[in-house]
C-alpha cells in the first residue's frame, strides 16, 4: 500500500471519528468539526495566550498506552469562574461519571489540598496524592507533619528502577515503606507511602487504596504514582505536536472550543486509529525519526502525529469520503460550547 492510499485511509478514519459528534450538531457545525480535526492533523498546528488548563489521562502502570480524557481551559476572569478547585473537581466528576466511579485518581503535589481530599473521601473515590511535606496527618493519635513522619519511616523494601528521559537512562535505587495515618477531622483510614531515592527529600504519597504489609502491595502504589511520567509525556505531546500554546483566537468560548478540537485530534492520533493502520503510518516515519524513539522506546505518538501530517498534507484540501460512517455513538469526553 503506497502513501497515497494510506493517506486516503487516514482521511476516511478522520471522517468516521468526527462522525461520533454529529448527533450533537447541525450539519454545517458537524462539517466544521470534521474539517477542523482534519486541518489540525494535516497542519499539526493551531495558532494560547495565558489561560489555565487541566487535562485528565487514563493509563495503566504496566502498559504504555495512554488515553486522553477531558481537557478543560478556563480563565479566572471569566464570568462563570468559581475557583481553581471547582474547575478541577468538574474535570474529575466528568471522568467519574463516564467511568462509573472506577479507577484510581493520581494527582501530583499541586493536588495536596483539603478542598480536594474532602470530596474524594466523601465520594469514596480511591486516590494517590503526592504531599508537599507540611501536610498535617494524625499518626497514633497525634497530629504530626508528613515530612517528620516520612523521615522516621522504616524502609522495609527496595527496588531498582530505570527511567529513560531525554535520550539518557536514569537508574534509581529506591527504598520504600509506609505508615497508617488519617487526616485531621476525618475518620477514614489512610496510608502514607514513603519512597527514598529520587532526591534528597523522600517522596510522600497519601492514599486511601488498601495497602498490605507486602512488597507487591506497596509497589502497586508507587507504580501508580510513577505512571505520571507517561502522562507528562503525553501532555508535552499534545502541546508540542499541535502548538497548543500558540492559539491565536481571542474569544473565550472560541478558545475553549479550539482546545476541545485539539484534544479530539490528539485522541484520534493516540487512540482511534486501528492498529494495522497505525503501524502502516509508523513504518514510513520511524526510520526518519530515530531520536524520537531513543528516549522513549514505545512512546510513538510524536512520530505518529508527524506521519499523519505528512500523509494528509499531501492530499490537499479536505474532501470528505462518500460515507461518514460512525463506529460508536459515544462522545461524552469532548466538550463544546454551543
NUFI-402686 format. One record per residue (C-alpha): residue in one letter; x, y, z. Coordinates in steps of 0.1 Angstrom, whole numbers, plus 5000, padded with zeros to 4 digits. Layout:
<pts>
AXYZ...
</pts>
This chain:
<pts>
X500050005000X501550334989X501550665009X498650804989X496450504998X497450525034X496650895034X493150835020X492550565046X493650805074X491351075059X488450815059X489250745096X489051125104X485551125089X484550825108X485950965141X484351315137X481051145129X480651045166X480051415173X477451465145X474351405166X475251705188X475451955159X473752085128X475151965095X477252285090X478652255125X479351885120X481251965088X483152235106X484251995133X485351735107X487351985087X488952135118X490151795130X491551725096X493252065094X494852035128X496251695119X497351805084X499052125096X499951995131X499352355143X496552565158X497952915162X497153025235X497553335254X497953265291X494953065304X494752785329X494052435318X493552085332X493751755314X493051405327X494751095312X493950725317X496750475318X497950155335X501350145352X502449835333X501349955299X502550225276X499050315262X497650655272X494050765267X493451145267X490351225286X488851575293X490951885285X489452205300X490652555296X489552835319X490253195328X489953345363X488453655347X485553455330X482053535344X481353175352X484753115371X484353005407X487752875418X490552655406X489352375429X485952395413X487452365379X489552065389X486551895405X484451945374X487151755353X487351485380X483551455381X483351425343X485751135344X484050975374X480650995357X481950835325X483750555343X481050475369X483550565396X486150315386X489850375386X492350545410X492950915407X496651015408X497551375415X500851555419X501951795446X499652065433X496751855444X497851845480X494852045493X492051965518X489452105494X490251815471X490851545497X487451605514X485451555482X487551245473X486751095507X483151205507X482651035473X484650735483X487050785454X490350605455X493350835451X497150855453X498351215460X501851345464X502351555495X504451865498X505751795533X503952035557X500651845555X499351765590X498451405595X497251205625X499650925634X498950705665X496550965678X499051255675X499051535649X502351535630X503751685598X504151445569X507851535565X508651435600X506651105596X508551035564X511951085580X511150835607X509550575584X511150235583X512250145547X511449775545X511649715508X513949815479X513749825441X515949945412X514150155386X515450255352X513750555335X514650685301X514351065295X515951305271X517951015254X519550915287X518950635311X518450735348X518950455373X517150495407X517850275437X514650315457X513750225493X510150245505X507850185534X504650305549X502750435579X499050425587X497650775591X494450975587X493651335580X492751575609X488951585615X488451275593X488050915604X488850735571X492050525574X494750635551X498350525543X501450735539X503850565515X507350695517X509950645489X513650745491X515950755462X514651025439X516351315456X517451445490X513951465503X511751155504X508751115481X505451115502X502350955488X498950975506X496450715496X493150555506X493850245484X494049935506X497749865514X499049555529X502449505545X503949345514X506349445487X503749385459X501049595476X503349895483X504949885449X501549905433X501050245449X504550365439X504050245403X500650415402X502150745410X505150705387X502750645358X502651025358X505851015337X503850885308X501051135315X503551425314X505051305282X501551285266X500851645278X504051755261X503051565230X499751755228X501352095234X504352045211X502851845183X499952085178X501552405191X498752435216X500352735234X500252935201X496452955196X495553305184X491853335187X490853575214X487253505221X486953295253X484453045240X486353005208X489552935228X487752665247X486352515216X489652505198X491252335228X488552075226X489152025189X492851985196X492151715222X489951545196X492851545172X495251415198X492751135207X492351045171X496151005167X496750825200X493750605203X491350595174X493450465145X493350095141X496549905150X497249795114X496850145100X498950285128X501750055120X501550135083X501950505091X504750445116X506750225093X507250515069X508250755097X510150575123X513250535101X513450915097X512850985134X515250765154X515951035180X512251045189X512350685199X515750665216X514550815249X511050665249X511150325230X507350265229X506150625231X505350665194X502850945194X505251215182X506251005151X502650915146X501451275146X504351365122X503351085099X499751185098X500651545090X502851425061X500251205046X497251435050X499151745038X499851565005X496151515000X495551894996X492252045008X489651845027X487451625005X485151415027X484651055019X481350955004X480250775036X480650935071X480350605090X480150615128X481750335147X480550445181X477850695192X479550785224X481151135226X480951215263X484551325267X484651625243X483051945255X482052225230X480452555238X477252575218
</pts>
